[in-house]
Amino acid sequence: MECPHCQKEIAGKRCNACDAELPIEARYCMQCGILLDEADPVETTADREEGLDLENRILCPDGTCTGIIINGKCSECGRSYPGESPQDR
């Protein structure tokens, strides 16, 4: 899920009823209004990131950031990567 203010990637989950993207701490879906039962399994952002190829990752060019480049942007600070990312190959 992307922060609407700074465009930084933040932890999120999806509503099982309408598939809307929600903040990880949401108790209700902001799209359909359904109560998000804690017993229901939800897909988190971390679940989607499990498929990352860590052997071929590119670190953020910032030098002080701990993020990696995903789809041309740093996963932590959002900085654009000037070169070709592994996902583009």
PyMOL Python script that loads the backbone (N, CA, C, O; Angstrom):
from pymol import cmd

cmd.read_pdbstr("""\
ATOM      1  N   MET A   1       0.855  -1.172   0.000  1.00  0.00           N
ATOM      2  CA  MET A   1       0.000   0.000   0.000  1.00  0.00           C
ATOM      3  C   MET A   1       0.900   1.234   0.000  1.00  0.00           C
ATOM      4  O   MET A   1       1.919   1.268   0.690  1.00  0.00           O
ATOM      5  N   GLU A   2       0.522   2.228  -0.767  1.00  0.00           N
ATOM      6  CA  GLU A   2       1.327   3.441  -0.889  1.00  0.00           C
ATOM      7  C   GLU A   2       0.725   4.569  -0.061  1.00  0.00           C
ATOM      8  O   GLU A   2      -0.480   4.813  -0.116  1.00  0.00           O
ATOM      9  N   CYS A   3       1.574   5.262   0.713  1.00  0.00           N
ATOM     10  CA  CYS A   3       1.125   6.402   1.511  1.00  0.00           C
ATOM     11  C   CYS A   3       0.625   7.505   0.576  1.00  0.00           C
ATOM     12  O   CYS A   3       1.330   7.874  -0.364  1.00  0.00           O
ATOM     13  N   PRO A   4      -0.575   8.037   0.814  1.00  0.00           N
ATOM     14  CA  PRO A   4      -1.098   9.078  -0.070  1.00  0.00           C
ATOM     15  C   PRO A   4      -0.366  10.415   0.059  1.00  0.00           C
ATOM     16  O   PRO A   4      -0.511  11.283  -0.802  1.00  0.00           O
ATOM     17  N   HIS A   5       0.420  10.588   1.126  1.00  0.00           N
ATOM     18  CA  HIS A   5       1.109  11.856   1.356  1.00  0.00           C
ATOM     19  C   HIS A   5       2.534  11.869   0.807  1.00  0.00           C
ATOM     20  O   HIS A   5       2.944  12.825   0.148  1.00  0.00           O
ATOM     21  N   CYS A   6       3.297  10.785   1.088  1.00  0.00           N
ATOM     22  CA  CYS A   6       4.708  10.776   0.685  1.00  0.00           C
ATOM     23  C   CYS A   6       5.023   9.722  -0.375  1.00  0.00           C
ATOM     24  O   CYS A   6       6.163   9.641  -0.833  1.00  0.00           O
ATOM     25  N   GLN A   7       4.047   8.920  -0.773  1.00  0.00           N
ATOM     26  CA  GLN A   7       4.185   7.849  -1.757  1.00  0.00           C
ATOM     27  C   GLN A   7       5.141   6.742  -1.323  1.00  0.00           C
ATOM     28  O   GLN A   7       5.580   5.950  -2.157  1.00  0.00           O
ATOM     29  N   LYS A   8       5.471   6.673  -0.028  1.00  0.00           N
ATOM     30  CA  LYS A   8       6.315   5.603   0.484  1.00  0.00           C
ATOM     31  C   LYS A   8       5.466   4.343   0.644  1.00  0.00           C
ATOM     32  O   LYS A   8       4.290   4.423   0.999  1.00  0.00           O
ATOM     33  N   GLU A   9       6.057   3.197   0.386  1.00  0.00           N
ATOM     34  CA  GLU A   9       5.351   1.932   0.536  1.00  0.00           C
ATOM     35  C   GLU A   9       5.184   1.626   2.025  1.00  0.00           C
ATOM     36  O   GLU A   9       6.160   1.623   2.775  1.00  0.00           O
ATOM     37  N   ILE A  10       3.946   1.369   2.451  1.00  0.00           N
ATOM     38  CA  ILE A  10       3.659   1.047   3.846  1.00  0.00           C
ATOM     39  C   ILE A  10       2.978  -0.314   3.914  1.00  0.00           C
ATOM     40  O   ILE A  10       2.406  -0.786   2.932  1.00  0.00           O
ATOM     41  N   ALA A  11       3.049  -0.940   5.095  1.00  0.00           N
ATOM     42  CA  ALA A  11       2.423  -2.247   5.276  1.00  0.00           C
ATOM     43  C   ALA A  11       0.928  -2.140   5.036  1.00  0.00           C
ATOM     44  O   ALA A  11       0.292  -1.171   5.452  1.00  0.00           O
ATOM     45  N   GLY A  12       0.381  -3.121   4.376  1.00  0.00           N
ATOM     46  CA  GLY A  12      -1.039  -3.104   4.089  1.00  0.00           C
ATOM     47  C   GLY A  12      -1.599  -4.503   4.008  1.00  0.00           C
ATOM     48  O   GLY A  12      -0.864  -5.488   4.081  1.00  0.00           O
ATOM     49  N   LYS A  13      -2.916  -4.582   3.854  1.00  0.00           N
ATOM     50  CA  LYS A  13      -3.598  -5.855   3.672  1.00  0.00           C
ATOM     51  C   LYS A  13      -4.772  -5.623   2.737  1.00  0.00           C
ATOM     52  O   LYS A  13      -5.089  -4.482   2.402  1.00  0.00           O
ATOM     53  N   ARG A  14      -5.417  -6.705   2.316  1.00  0.00           N
ATOM     54  CA  ARG A  14      -6.541  -6.618   1.387  1.00  0.00           C
ATOM     55  C   ARG A  14      -7.811  -7.136   2.050  1.00  0.00           C
ATOM     56  O   ARG A  14      -7.783  -8.093   2.823  1.00  0.00           O
ATOM     57  N   CYS A  15      -8.927  -6.479   1.729  1.00  0.00           N
ATOM     58  CA  CYS A  15     -10.243  -6.896   2.206  1.00  0.00           C
ATOM     59  C   CYS A  15     -10.626  -8.192   1.495  1.00  0.00           C
ATOM     60  O   CYS A  15     -10.498  -8.295   0.275  1.00  0.00           O
ATOM     61  N   ASN A  16     -11.095  -9.175   2.254  1.00  0.00           N
ATOM     62  CA  ASN A  16     -11.504 -10.443   1.653  1.00  0.00           C
ATOM     63  C   ASN A  16     -12.822 -10.321   0.891  1.00  0.00           C
ATOM     64  O   ASN A  16     -13.113 -11.156   0.034  1.00  0.00           O
ATOM     65  N   ALA A  17     -13.620  -9.302   1.185  1.00  0.00           N
ATOM     66  CA  ALA A  17     -14.915  -9.136   0.527  1.00  0.00           C
ATOM     67  C   ALA A  17     -14.795  -8.413  -0.814  1.00  0.00           C
ATOM     68  O   ALA A  17     -15.363  -8.862  -1.809  1.00  0.00           O
ATOM     69  N   CYS A  18     -14.055  -7.288  -0.850  1.00  0.00           N
ATOM     70  CA  CYS A  18     -14.009  -6.479  -2.081  1.00  0.00           C
ATOM     71  C   CYS A  18     -12.605  -6.323  -2.652  1.00  0.00           C
ATOM     72  O   CYS A  18     -12.436  -5.705  -3.704  1.00  0.00           O
ATOM     73  N   ASP A  19     -11.590  -6.873  -1.976  1.00  0.00           N
ATOM     74  CA  ASP A  19     -10.192  -6.837  -2.419  1.00  0.00           C
ATOM     75  C   ASP A  19      -9.579  -5.438  -2.390  1.00  0.00           C
ATOM     76  O   ASP A  19      -8.580  -5.189  -3.065  1.00  0.00           O
ATOM     77  N   ALA A  20     -10.165  -4.519  -1.613  1.00  0.00           N
ATOM     78  CA  ALA A  20      -9.595  -3.175  -1.474  1.00  0.00           C
ATOM     79  C   ALA A  20      -8.301  -3.247  -0.674  1.00  0.00           C
ATOM     80  O   ALA A  20      -8.165  -4.087   0.215  1.00  0.00           O
ATOM     81  N   GLU A  21      -7.351  -2.371  -0.988  1.00  0.00           N
ATOM     82  CA  GLU A  21      -6.096  -2.288  -0.252  1.00  0.00           C
ATOM     83  C   GLU A  21      -6.311  -1.413   0.973  1.00  0.00           C
ATOM     84  O   GLU A  21      -6.854  -0.313   0.868  1.00  0.00           O
ATOM     85  N   LEU A  22      -5.880  -1.904   2.149  1.00  0.00           N
ATOM     86  CA  LEU A  22      -6.154  -1.237   3.419  1.00  0.00           C
ATOM     87  C   LEU A  22      -4.896  -1.137   4.265  1.00  0.00           C
ATOM     88  O   LEU A  22      -3.967  -1.925   4.082  1.00  0.00           O
ATOM     89  N   PRO A  23      -4.847  -0.169   5.202  1.00  0.00           N
ATOM     90  CA  PRO A  23      -3.742  -0.125   6.159  1.00  0.00           C
ATOM     91  C   PRO A  23      -3.763  -1.391   7.020  1.00  0.00           C
ATOM     92  O   PRO A  23      -4.832  -1.946   7.274  1.00  0.00           O
ATOM     93  N   ILE A  24      -2.616  -1.843   7.462  1.00  0.00           N
ATOM     94  CA  ILE A  24      -2.490  -3.085   8.215  1.00  0.00           C
ATOM     95  C   ILE A  24      -3.326  -3.077   9.494  1.00  0.00           C
ATOM     96  O   ILE A  24      -3.803  -4.129   9.919  1.00  0.00           O
ATOM     97  N   GLU A  25      -3.512  -1.907  10.116  1.00  0.00           N
ATOM     98  CA  GLU A  25      -4.239  -1.829  11.383  1.00  0.00           C
ATOM     99  C   GLU A  25      -5.743  -1.603  11.216  1.00  0.00           C
ATOM    100  O   GLU A  25      -6.446  -1.436  12.212  1.00  0.00           O
ATOM    101  N   ALA A  26      -6.247  -1.594   9.990  1.00  0.00           N
ATOM    102  CA  ALA A  26      -7.672  -1.330   9.739  1.00  0.00           C
ATOM    103  C   ALA A  26      -8.555  -2.403  10.371  1.00  0.00           C
ATOM    104  O   ALA A  26      -8.253  -3.594  10.298  1.00  0.00           O
ATOM    105  N   ARG A  27      -9.653  -1.963  10.993  1.00  0.00           N
ATOM    106  CA  ARG A  27     -10.635  -2.889  11.568  1.00  0.00           C
ATOM    107  C   ARG A  27     -11.839  -3.034  10.654  1.00  0.00           C
ATOM    108  O   ARG A  27     -12.539  -4.046  10.692  1.00  0.00           O
ATOM    109  N   TYR A  28     -12.078  -2.019   9.834  1.00  0.00           N
ATOM    110  CA  TYR A  28     -13.180  -2.016   8.873  1.00  0.00           C
ATOM    111  C   TYR A  28     -12.615  -1.695   7.500  1.00  0.00           C
ATOM    112  O   TYR A  28     -11.624  -0.975   7.382  1.00  0.00           O
ATOM    113  N   CYS A  29     -13.245  -2.227   6.468  1.00  0.00           N
ATOM    114  CA  CYS A  29     -12.840  -1.902   5.103  1.00  0.00           C
ATOM    115  C   CYS A  29     -13.318  -0.497   4.768  1.00  0.00           C
ATOM    116  O   CYS A  29     -14.488  -0.176   4.972  1.00  0.00           O
ATOM    117  N   MET A  30     -12.429   0.337   4.259  1.00  0.00           N
ATOM    118  CA  MET A  30     -12.782   1.709   3.895  1.00  0.00           C
ATOM    119  C   MET A  30     -13.589   1.754   2.600  1.00  0.00           C
ATOM    120  O   MET A  30     -14.216   2.770   2.303  1.00  0.00           O
ATOM    121  N   GLN A  31     -13.583   0.674   1.831  1.00  0.00           N
ATOM    122  CA  GLN A  31     -14.302   0.625   0.559  1.00  0.00           C
ATOM    123  C   GLN A  31     -15.732   0.106   0.731  1.00  0.00           C
ATOM    124  O   GLN A  31     -16.684   0.760   0.306  1.00  0.00           O
ATOM    125  N   CYS A  32     -15.886  -1.082   1.359  1.00  0.00           N
ATOM    126  CA  CYS A  32     -17.213  -1.691   1.464  1.00  0.00           C
ATOM    127  C   CYS A  32     -17.794  -1.631   2.873  1.00  0.00           C
ATOM    128  O   CYS A  32     -18.978  -1.910   3.059  1.00  0.00           O
ATOM    129  N   GLY A  33     -16.979  -1.269   3.876  1.00  0.00           N
ATOM    130  CA  GLY A  33     -17.470  -1.085   5.234  1.00  0.00           C
ATOM    131  C   GLY A  33     -17.571  -2.340   6.074  1.00  0.00           C
ATOM    132  O   GLY A  33     -18.003  -2.274   7.224  1.00  0.00           O
ATOM    133  N   ILE A  34     -17.184  -3.480   5.533  1.00  0.00           N
ATOM    134  CA  ILE A  34     -17.301  -4.734   6.268  1.00  0.00           C
ATOM    135  C   ILE A  34     -16.321  -4.767   7.444  1.00  0.00           C
ATOM    136  O   ILE A  34     -15.210  -4.247   7.350  1.00  0.00           O
ATOM    137  N   LEU A  35     -16.744  -5.382   8.551  1.00  0.00           N
ATOM    138  CA  LEU A  35     -15.863  -5.570   9.700  1.00  0.00           C
ATOM    139  C   LEU A  35     -14.833  -6.621   9.320  1.00  0.00           C
ATOM    140  O   LEU A  35     -15.193  -7.712   8.878  1.00  0.00           O
ATOM    141  N   LEU A  36     -13.572  -6.305   9.486  1.00  0.00           N
ATOM    142  CA  LEU A  36     -12.504  -7.243   9.161  1.00  0.00           C
ATOM    143  C   LEU A  36     -12.283  -8.148  10.360  1.00  0.00           C
ATOM    144  O   LEU A  36     -11.675  -7.739  11.349  1.00  0.00           O
ATOM    145  N   ASP A  37     -12.772  -9.367  10.275  1.00  0.00           N
ATOM    146  CA  ASP A  37     -12.645 -10.329  11.362  1.00  0.00           C
ATOM    147  C   ASP A  37     -11.186 -10.749  11.483  1.00  0.00           C
ATOM    148  O   ASP A  37     -10.556 -11.119  10.492  1.00  0.00           O
ATOM    149  N   GLU A  38     -10.660 -10.691  12.679  1.00  0.00           N
ATOM    150  CA  GLU A  38      -9.258 -11.053  12.891  1.00  0.00           C
ATOM    151  C   GLU A  38      -9.002 -12.517  12.578  1.00  0.00           C
ATOM    152  O   GLU A  38      -7.861 -12.899  12.317  1.00  0.00           O
ATOM    153  N   ALA A  39     -10.041 -13.344  12.599  1.00  0.00           N
ATOM    154  CA  ALA A  39      -9.873 -14.761  12.297  1.00  0.00           C
ATOM    155  C   ALA A  39      -9.741 -15.008  10.794  1.00  0.00           C
ATOM    156  O   ALA A  39      -9.204 -16.036  10.382  1.00  0.00           O
ATOM    157  N   ASP A  40     -10.229 -14.069   9.969  1.00  0.00           N
ATOM    158  CA  ASP A  40     -10.143 -14.221   8.519  1.00  0.00           C
ATOM    159  C   ASP A  40      -8.706 -14.006   8.059  1.00  0.00           C
ATOM    160  O   ASP A  40      -8.064 -13.042   8.475  1.00  0.00           O
ATOM    161  N   PRO A  41      -8.198 -14.884   7.212  1.00  0.00           N
ATOM    162  CA  PRO A  41      -6.851 -14.652   6.689  1.00  0.00           C
ATOM    163  C   PRO A  41      -6.862 -13.490   5.705  1.00  0.00           C
ATOM    164  O   PRO A  41      -7.781 -13.355   4.897  1.00  0.00           O
ATOM    165  N   VAL A  42      -5.839 -12.659   5.782  1.00  0.00           N
ATOM    166  CA  VAL A  42      -5.705 -11.540   4.854  1.00  0.00           C
ATOM    167  C   VAL A  42      -4.321 -11.597   4.240  1.00  0.00           C
ATOM    168  O   VAL A  42      -3.372 -12.062   4.872  1.00  0.00           O
ATOM    169  N   GLU A  43      -4.207 -11.129   3.021  1.00  0.00           N
ATOM    170  CA  GLU A  43      -2.918 -11.066   2.347  1.00  0.00           C
ATOM    171  C   GLU A  43      -2.243  -9.765   2.739  1.00  0.00           C
ATOM    172  O   GLU A  43      -2.801  -8.690   2.522  1.00  0.00           O
ATOM    173  N   THR A  44      -1.049  -9.847   3.314  1.00  0.00           N
ATOM    174  CA  THR A  44      -0.318  -8.652   3.710  1.00  0.00           C
ATOM    175  C   THR A  44       0.708  -8.298   2.640  1.00  0.00           C
ATOM    176  O   THR A  44       1.019  -9.102   1.761  1.00  0.00           O
ATOM    177  N   THR A  45       1.218  -7.096   2.733  1.00  0.00           N
ATOM    178  CA  THR A  45       2.254  -6.658   1.811  1.00  0.00           C
ATOM    179  C   THR A  45       3.469  -7.574   1.917  1.00  0.00           C
ATOM    180  O   THR A  45       4.100  -7.888   0.908  1.00  0.00           O
ATOM    181  N   ALA A  46       3.798  -8.005   3.135  1.00  0.00           N
ATOM    182  CA  ALA A  46       4.941  -8.895   3.339  1.00  0.00           C
ATOM    183  C   ALA A  46       4.744 -10.216   2.603  1.00  0.00           C
ATOM    184  O   ALA A  46       5.705 -10.784   2.084  1.00  0.00           O
ATOM    185  N   ASP A  47       3.500 -10.713   2.552  1.00  0.00           N
ATOM    186  CA  ASP A  47       3.221 -11.946   1.827  1.00  0.00           C
ATOM    187  C   ASP A  47       3.558 -11.792   0.349  1.00  0.00           C
ATOM    188  O   ASP A  47       4.108 -12.714  -0.254  1.00  0.00           O
ATOM    189  N   ARG A  48       3.242 -10.651  -0.242  1.00  0.00           N
ATOM    190  CA  ARG A  48       3.519 -10.418  -1.654  1.00  0.00           C
ATOM    191  C   ARG A  48       5.015 -10.269  -1.904  1.00  0.00           C
ATOM    192  O   ARG A  48       5.480 -10.553  -3.008  1.00  0.00           O
ATOM    193  N   GLU A  49       5.777  -9.830  -0.909  1.00  0.00           N
ATOM    194  CA  GLU A  49       7.206  -9.601  -1.079  1.00  0.00           C
ATOM    195  C   GLU A  49       8.022 -10.873  -0.923  1.00  0.00           C
ATOM    196  O   GLU A  49       9.225 -10.858  -1.183  1.00  0.00           O
ATOM    197  N   GLU A  50       7.398 -11.991  -0.499  1.00  0.00           N
ATOM    198  CA  GLU A  50       8.129 -13.234  -0.312  1.00  0.00           C
ATOM    199  C   GLU A  50       8.754 -13.731  -1.602  1.00  0.00           C
ATOM    200  O   GLU A  50       9.756 -14.445  -1.560  1.00  0.00           O
ATOM    201  N   GLY A  51       8.191 -13.375  -2.743  1.00  0.00           N
ATOM    202  CA  GLY A  51       8.693 -13.834  -4.023  1.00  0.00           C
ATOM    203  C   GLY A  51       9.882 -13.047  -4.548  1.00  0.00           C
ATOM    204  O   GLY A  51      10.304 -13.283  -5.681  1.00  0.00           O
ATOM    205  N   LEU A  52      10.435 -12.133  -3.785  1.00  0.00           N
ATOM    206  CA  LEU A  52      11.565 -11.323  -4.241  1.00  0.00           C
ATOM    207  C   LEU A  52      12.808 -12.181  -4.429  1.00  0.00           C
ATOM    208  O   LEU A  52      13.070 -13.087  -3.639  1.00  0.00           O
ATOM    209  N   ASP A  53      13.560 -11.897  -5.463  1.00  0.00           N
ATOM    210  CA  ASP A  53      14.815 -12.584  -5.732  1.00  0.00           C
ATOM    211  C   ASP A  53      15.929 -11.831  -5.013  1.00  0.00           C
ATOM    212  O   ASP A  53      16.479 -10.869  -5.549  1.00  0.00           O
ATOM    213  N   LEU A  54      16.259 -12.266  -3.808  1.00  0.00           N
ATOM    214  CA  LEU A  54      17.237 -11.550  -2.987  1.00  0.00           C
ATOM    215  C   LEU A  54      18.659 -11.661  -3.530  1.00  0.00           C
ATOM    216  O   LEU A  54      19.502 -10.819  -3.222  1.00  0.00           O
ATOM    217  N   GLU A  55      18.937 -12.685  -4.331  1.00  0.00           N
ATOM    218  CA  GLU A  55      20.270 -12.833  -4.913  1.00  0.00           C
ATOM    219  C   GLU A  55      20.564 -11.734  -5.933  1.00  0.00           C
ATOM    220  O   GLU A  55      21.715 -11.327  -6.085  1.00  0.00           O
ATOM    221  N   ASN A  56      19.544 -11.253  -6.628  1.00  0.00           N
ATOM    222  CA  ASN A  56      19.732 -10.258  -7.685  1.00  0.00           C
ATOM    223  C   ASN A  56      19.157  -8.899  -7.328  1.00  0.00           C
ATOM    224  O   ASN A  56      18.879  -8.096  -8.219  1.00  0.00           O
ATOM    225  N   ARG A  57      18.975  -8.626  -6.059  1.00  0.00           N
ATOM    226  CA  ARG A  57      18.380  -7.349  -5.649  1.00  0.00           C
ATOM    227  C   ARG A  57      19.363  -6.200  -5.878  1.00  0.00           C
ATOM    228  O   ARG A  57      20.579  -6.391  -5.900  1.00  0.00           O
ATOM    229  N   ILE A  58      18.803  -5.009  -6.047  1.00  0.00           N
ATOM    230  CA  ILE A  58      19.603  -3.790  -6.189  1.00  0.00           C
ATOM    231  C   ILE A  58      19.283  -2.902  -5.000  1.00  0.00           C
ATOM    232  O   ILE A  58      18.119  -2.611  -4.729  1.00  0.00           O
ATOM    233  N   LEU A  59      20.321  -2.471  -4.292  1.00  0.00           N
ATOM    234  CA  LEU A  59      20.130  -1.611  -3.133  1.00  0.00           C
ATOM    235  C   LEU A  59      19.845  -0.184  -3.570  1.00  0.00           C
ATOM    236  O   LEU A  59      20.233   0.232  -4.662  1.00  0.00           O
ATOM    237  N   CYS A  60      19.171   0.555  -2.718  1.00  0.00           N
ATOM    238  CA  CYS A  60      18.844   1.951  -2.995  1.00  0.00           C
ATOM    239  C   CYS A  60      20.127   2.747  -3.226  1.00  0.00           C
ATOM    240  O   CYS A  60      21.083   2.601  -2.465  1.00  0.00           O
ATOM    241  N   PRO A  61      20.164   3.587  -4.264  1.00  0.00           N
ATOM    242  CA  PRO A  61      21.367   4.366  -4.561  1.00  0.00           C
ATOM    243  C   PRO A  61      21.612   5.507  -3.582  1.00  0.00           C
ATOM    244  O   PRO A  61      22.630   6.192  -3.685  1.00  0.00           O
ATOM    245  N   ASP A  62      20.706   5.727  -2.640  1.00  0.00           N
ATOM    246  CA  ASP A  62      20.834   6.817  -1.667  1.00  0.00           C
ATOM    247  C   ASP A  62      22.108   6.687  -0.828  1.00  0.00           C
ATOM    248  O   ASP A  62      22.726   7.694  -0.483  1.00  0.00           O
ATOM    249  N   GLY A  63      22.502   5.463  -0.500  1.00  0.00           N
ATOM    250  CA  GLY A  63      23.704   5.253   0.303  1.00  0.00           C
ATOM    251  C   GLY A  63      23.430   5.147   1.791  1.00  0.00           C
ATOM    252  O   GLY A  63      24.186   4.488   2.505  1.00  0.00           O
ATOM    253  N   THR A  64      22.381   5.773   2.275  1.00  0.00           N
ATOM    254  CA  THR A  64      22.035   5.693   3.696  1.00  0.00           C
ATOM    255  C   THR A  64      20.736   4.928   3.911  1.00  0.00           C
ATOM    256  O   THR A  64      20.388   4.607   5.047  1.00  0.00           O
ATOM    257  N   CYS A  65      20.021   4.636   2.845  1.00  0.00           N
ATOM    258  CA  CYS A  65      18.725   3.961   2.917  1.00  0.00           C
ATOM    259  C   CYS A  65      18.935   2.443   2.904  1.00  0.00           C
ATOM    260  O   CYS A  65      19.896   1.957   2.307  1.00  0.00           O
ATOM    261  N   THR A  66      18.052   1.702   3.552  1.00  0.00           N
ATOM    262  CA  THR A  66      18.155   0.242   3.607  1.00  0.00           C
ATOM    263  C   THR A  66      17.226  -0.452   2.624  1.00  0.00           C
ATOM    264  O   THR A  66      17.115  -1.678   2.647  1.00  0.00           O
ATOM    265  N   GLY A  67      16.559   0.301   1.763  1.00  0.00           N
ATOM    266  CA  GLY A  67      15.586  -0.272   0.837  1.00  0.00           C
ATOM    267  C   GLY A  67      16.226  -0.942  -0.359  1.00  0.00           C
ATOM    268  O   GLY A  67      17.425  -0.811  -0.607  1.00  0.00           O
ATOM    269  N   ILE A  68      15.391  -1.671  -1.103  1.00  0.00           N
ATOM    270  CA  ILE A  68      15.811  -2.291  -2.349  1.00  0.00           C
ATOM    271  C   ILE A  68      14.918  -1.766  -3.477  1.00  0.00           C
ATOM    272  O   ILE A  68      13.809  -1.290  -3.234  1.00  0.00           O
ATOM    273  N   ILE A  69      15.412  -1.859  -4.692  1.00  0.00           N
ATOM    274  CA  ILE A  69      14.673  -1.356  -5.847  1.00  0.00           C
ATOM    275  C   ILE A  69      13.652  -2.401  -6.290  1.00  0.00           C
ATOM    276  O   ILE A  69      14.001  -3.540  -6.600  1.00  0.00           O
ATOM    277  N   ILE A  70      12.378  -1.989  -6.312  1.00  0.00           N
ATOM    278  CA  ILE A  70      11.283  -2.824  -6.792  1.00  0.00           C
ATOM    279  C   ILE A  70      10.500  -1.986  -7.796  1.00  0.00           C
ATOM    280  O   ILE A  70      10.004  -0.908  -7.469  1.00  0.00           O
ATOM    281  N   ASN A  71      10.396  -2.494  -9.018  1.00  0.00           N
ATOM    282  CA  ASN A  71       9.676  -1.781 -10.082  1.00  0.00           C
ATOM    283  C   ASN A  71      10.178  -0.352 -10.273  1.00  0.00           C
ATOM    284  O   ASN A  71       9.388   0.570 -10.474  1.00  0.00           O
ATOM    285  N   GLY A  72      11.496  -0.178 -10.207  1.00  0.00           N
ATOM    286  CA  GLY A  72      12.096   1.119 -10.492  1.00  0.00           C
ATOM    287  C   GLY A  72      12.101   2.118  -9.358  1.00  0.00           C
ATOM    288  O   GLY A  72      12.558   3.247  -9.540  1.00  0.00           O
ATOM    289  N   LYS A  73      11.593   1.728  -8.162  1.00  0.00           N
ATOM    290  CA  LYS A  73      11.553   2.641  -7.008  1.00  0.00           C
ATOM    291  C   LYS A  73      12.067   1.931  -5.761  1.00  0.00           C
ATOM    292  O   LYS A  73      11.925   0.716  -5.620  1.00  0.00           O
ATOM    293  N   CYS A  74      12.667   2.708  -4.858  1.00  0.00           N
ATOM    294  CA  CYS A  74      13.140   2.164  -3.592  1.00  0.00           C
ATOM    295  C   CYS A  74      11.943   1.761  -2.732  1.00  0.00           C
ATOM    296  O   CYS A  74      10.964   2.501  -2.640  1.00  0.00           O
ATOM    297  N   SER A  75      12.023   0.591  -2.107  1.00  0.00           N
ATOM    298  CA  SER A  75      10.928   0.095  -1.271  1.00  0.00           C
ATOM    299  C   SER A  75      10.796   0.865   0.038  1.00  0.00           C
ATOM    300  O   SER A  75       9.758   0.775   0.693  1.00  0.00           O
ATOM    301  N   GLU A  76      11.817   1.618   0.436  1.00  0.00           N
ATOM    302  CA  GLU A  76      11.768   2.361   1.697  1.00  0.00           C
ATOM    303  C   GLU A  76      11.543   3.858   1.503  1.00  0.00           C
ATOM    304  O   GLU A  76      10.616   4.428   2.079  1.00  0.00           O
ATOM    305  N   CYS A  77      12.387   4.495   0.697  1.00  0.00           N
ATOM    306  CA  CYS A  77      12.303   5.958   0.569  1.00  0.00           C
ATOM    307  C   CYS A  77      11.562   6.418  -0.686  1.00  0.00           C
ATOM    308  O   CYS A  77      11.224   7.595  -0.805  1.00  0.00           O
ATOM    309  N   GLY A  78      11.305   5.498  -1.623  1.00  0.00           N
ATOM    310  CA  GLY A  78      10.572   5.855  -2.828  1.00  0.00           C
ATOM    311  C   GLY A  78      11.406   6.493  -3.924  1.00  0.00           C
ATOM    312  O   GLY A  78      10.871   6.864  -4.969  1.00  0.00           O
ATOM    313  N   ARG A  79      12.710   6.628  -3.702  1.00  0.00           N
ATOM    314  CA  ARG A  79      13.587   7.245  -4.697  1.00  0.00           C
ATOM    315  C   ARG A  79      13.607   6.412  -5.976  1.00  0.00           C
ATOM    316  O   ARG A  79      13.667   5.184  -5.920  1.00  0.00           O
ATOM    317  N   SER A  80      13.557   7.075  -7.118  1.00  0.00           N
ATOM    318  CA  SER A  80      13.591   6.391  -8.412  1.00  0.00           C
ATOM    319  C   SER A  80      14.987   5.866  -8.686  1.00  0.00           C
ATOM    320  O   SER A  80      15.981   6.495  -8.324  1.00  0.00           O
ATOM    321  N   TYR A  81      15.053   4.711  -9.327  1.00  0.00           N
ATOM    322  CA  TYR A  81      16.327   4.120  -9.700  1.00  0.00           C
ATOM    323  C   TYR A  81      16.623   4.489 -11.148  1.00  0.00           C
ATOM    324  O   TYR A  81      15.797   4.235 -12.025  1.00  0.00           O
ATOM    325  N   PRO A  82      17.798   5.090 -11.420  1.00  0.00           N
ATOM    326  CA  PRO A  82      18.098   5.563 -12.771  1.00  0.00           C
ATOM    327  C   PRO A  82      18.405   4.452 -13.773  1.00  0.00           C
ATOM    328  O   PRO A  82      18.291   4.665 -14.980  1.00  0.00           O
ATOM    329  N   GLY A  83      18.791   3.275 -13.293  1.00  0.00           N
ATOM    330  CA  GLY A  83      19.150   2.185 -14.200  1.00  0.00           C
ATOM    331  C   GLY A  83      18.025   1.195 -14.386  1.00  0.00           C
ATOM    332  O   GLY A  83      16.868   1.473 -14.071  1.00  0.00           O
ATOM    333  N   GLU A  84      18.383   0.036 -14.903  1.00  0.00           N
ATOM    334  CA  GLU A  84      17.423  -1.029 -15.143  1.00  0.00           C
ATOM    335  C   GLU A  84      17.345  -1.907 -13.898  1.00  0.00           C
ATOM    336  O   GLU A  84      18.373  -2.393 -13.426  1.00  0.00           O
ATOM    337  N   SER A  85      16.155  -2.117 -13.361  1.00  0.00           N
ATOM    338  CA  SER A  85      15.998  -2.961 -12.178  1.00  0.00           C
ATOM    339  C   SER A  85      15.867  -4.419 -12.610  1.00  0.00           C
ATOM    340  O   SER A  85      15.524  -4.685 -13.762  1.00  0.00           O
ATOM    341  N   PRO A  86      16.135  -5.380 -11.704  1.00  0.00           N
ATOM    342  CA  PRO A  86      16.060  -6.800 -12.056  1.00  0.00           C
ATOM    343  C   PRO A  86      14.684  -7.199 -12.582  1.00  0.00           C
ATOM    344  O   PRO A  86      14.591  -8.111 -13.403  1.00  0.00           O
ATOM    345  N   GLN A  87      13.623  -6.546 -12.138  1.00  0.00           N
ATOM    346  CA  GLN A  87      12.281  -6.878 -12.582  1.00  0.00           C
ATOM    347  C   GLN A  87      12.067  -6.479 -14.039  1.00  0.00           C
ATOM    348  O   GLN A  87      11.173  -7.011 -14.696  1.00  0.00           O
ATOM    349  N   ASP A  88      12.876  -5.549 -14.555  1.00  0.00           N
ATOM    350  CA  ASP A  88      12.753  -5.086 -15.935  1.00  0.00           C
ATOM    351  C   ASP A  88      13.453  -6.019 -16.925  1.00  0.00           C
ATOM    352  O   ASP A  88      13.209  -5.951 -18.130  1.00  0.00           O
ATOM    353  N   ARG A  89      14.314  -6.882 -16.415  1.00  0.00           N
ATOM    354  CA  ARG A  89      15.113  -7.753 -17.288  1.00  0.00           C
ATOM    355  C   ARG A  89      14.304  -8.908 -17.797  1.00  0.00           C
ATOM    356  O   ARG A  89      14.817  -9.740 -18.544  1.00  0.00           O
TER     357      ARG A  89
END
""", "prot")
cmd.dss("prot")
cmd.show_as("cartoon", "prot")
cmd.util.cbc("prot")
cmd.orient("prot")
